[in-house]
Amino acid sequence: MVVAFAVVALQSNGGGGGSSGSDSIVPDDGSQLTELAEGEPIAEPGDFRDSPEGPTDLPSLDLAEELSDAGSSRSDAEAFAVEFLHLIVDTREEMDVDKMVETLVAEDADPATVSYFETSLARNKGSEIRRVWRTNEESWIRTQTIGDPERPDSISVEIAFSLGLDQDDDFRTWVTHRIDLVRDDDAWRVSRVTFRTLDYAPPDDAPISQALDGTGWRQLTLS
């Protein structure tokens, strides 16, 4: 199943933070919005206590490549997952998507994920619909490991955050992304990315924590 990566234009605020249909820059039919496969939440998140750092400023392909090669620990994988997610959800600037796929995505990655990168993501990077990760609002992370919990063979990281638009301060929607990673040539590589919506039009000033499902969530440290 494929779902819209961000909500279509809302017809009214309905008490939430979404933009009205008449004023929103988001097309009513959902066009120009990236699409990504709908996925399942992590089934058995670990009980970890540390708080990884969230994204800052604009995303960086160079930084993502550096973090991919930084180390084999769980915390190294989480740091890479956060920056990789920042790369694909923030569309304010153009990016060499082909290079991203070549350097950060596993050779045997999920074909639907690779197709999404090479088509929808490439089209949306630098487009007039400039999505942003709202780092002025809380974000959360949880992780499931395979193998040694601190030096896993593979890892699934789920990150919940508020997605917005650079041109519309009122537009926000709560989403989670699951990034599945594998160790490949002594580096972390992306094998699959999926998406879920927590709330299309959350109430103004409400925290995303009220919409989190399941256990294992830790709040990201945001500057």
ABEGO torsion letter per residue (X at the ends): XBBBABBBBBABAGGBABBBAAABABBAAGBGBBBBBBBBBBABBBBBABBBBBBBEBBBAAAAAAAAAAEABAAAAAAAAAAAAAAAABAABBBBAAAAAAAABBAABBAAAAAAAABAAAAABGBABBBBBBAABBBBBBBBBBEBAABBABBBBBBBBBBBBAABAABBBBBBBBBBBBBBGGBBBBABBBBBBABABBBBGBBAAAABBEBGBBBBBBX
